[in-house]
Amino acid sequence: MGFFNLNSGQSVISALFLTVLVVDRAISAELSCDEQLIQSDKCLKKLLFIGDWNLTFVQSESDMVEHCKMVKDQMNCIKKYKHCLHGLPRELFNMVAQHAREILQERCGSAKGRHVFLKHIRCLDDENTKISKCMDKVIILLNFIAEEVDGSHENLLTASCCAGHYLLDCFMSRISQACKHLEGHDSGPYIVEKINSMVAGTFDIACSKYPSLAQCDKDHSELMKNFREKLTPEDKIERQSMSPLIPLIKIAKKLKF
């Protein structure tokens, strides 16, 4: 896989989109689905790492102990929401969760894994503001899709997939720029690989008609123009308090999948 190839068909947003297409009406043992959604949204924001404006970057082995505990807790929190999913979305949710568990085991399960993670994540410390803007942008786009894009299932899916490509492109370019000064130039590919591998395969299923940002620009130029206009100028973009989960649920309700 080429980690900086937009034709890879993988995106953080696509995974989230697929896992929340259908909202179950059942009530979990502890919280209703609406209540669990709010709680899981908070947990997801912490778990995504980038986009959490209250994030304290890990700098040492002792920091990693707390980080790994936090990640495990947030994963358990988010998993509770799967009871509010049905069918394919639930299956894909389980797939993404399994990939996430494998990544976290690699990161936290050994001294070597923790050392590698610390080495690479340091390149984002000073650049977190710029990279977190990518997450703010996609949340703004998803809210726009949920509230203003009307029409067919196809229109909603097109807009959501192209927003996903926009997010991946933003992350890839900014992570590459932030990490290029490090010796070996491998931190950018390492971080993007982890983003990609967590959602491997899911984007191909939902967005096969929209394989790249370039394809979105070619086939849906007016949509992409609207997207970019809503995100300009960048310094006027406000920090978003939520993760992508809540606007994705709004889109799922409109889709009535």
Disulfide bonds with the S-S distance in Angstrom:
Cys33-Cys84 2.05
Cys43-Cys77 2.01
Cys68-Cys108 2.03
Cys123-Cys179 1.90
Cys134-Cys170 2.02
Cys161-Cys207 1.92
Cys162-Cys216 2.13
